[in-house]
Every structure is written in C-alpha cells, then in structure tokens.
Amino acid sequence: MLQLSEFVKEVGENAIAHGWWNGQERSFGELIALCHSELSEALEEHRNGKQPTDTYYLCKSMPNSDDFIRCNKKCEECKHGKPEGIPSELADVIIRIFDMCHHYGIDIESMLIEKHEFNKSRPYKHGGKLI
C-alpha cells in the first residue's frame, strides 16, 4: 500500500505525464478555482438527487468515440467506465490538491497530522459560528 506522500508524488507525476504542467504554468488562483469547481460538481450531483455514496459510470458509446453513455455498473465491454457521482467528485478535489502539493513541494502528509493534532485541542464548536 502506498504511503500518502508516495501517492501525492504519483498523482503529480501523472498530471505531468498527461500534459497538465507543459507550457504556460497555471497560477495558484487558477489551481484553487479548479479545486472549487470539483466541489461544485459534487454539489450539482447532490442537487440532482444523488446520495453521497452513489457512484455510477459513463462508458464510451463506441470504441473510438469521445461520447459517453450512462451505465449502471462498470462496463464490462469497454472495461474503463468513467466513475461519476459525489465520491468521484470528492476524489477529484483530493487529486487536484495532491497535484498542487506535488507541484509546490508541500508535505501534505505531515501537515494533515499537524493540523489534526491542533484541531483536537480546540474547544467545542470553537469560533461561535452557526455553520
């Protein structure tokens, strides 16, 4: 099983291999906006009646096509159905964040542990905000 830091590296290297870091570099603001867009896609799934655990698949309608059709399960014919739904969109958020961490050299594994430990020390409903 991969350690989190190894997975961050793998995600970043995959983004590079697929051309997302070739040419003009994206700004920090653009990268944050892309994270927001994935969260918005999760919200849209919820607004469309999907449950937080619902995953469905889109499969290519024809072998050499870029058109997708909805499947009830991972398509056995194409063997690479595109996962959709709230879990998939949340995974996309994390993948985008890991790609940023790889790009900027952020040790997110250590920071997650540090921040979690700090949060455990905070008072009940700290900040007094409603939500």
Buried (B, 14 or more C-beta within 10 A) or exposed (E): EEEBBEBBBEBBEBBBEEEBBEEEEBEEEEBEEBBEEBBEBBEEBBEEEBEEEBBBBBBBEEEEEEEBBEBEEBBEEBEEBBBBBBBBBBBBBBBBBBBBBBBEEBEBBEEEEEEEEEEEEEEEEEEEEEE
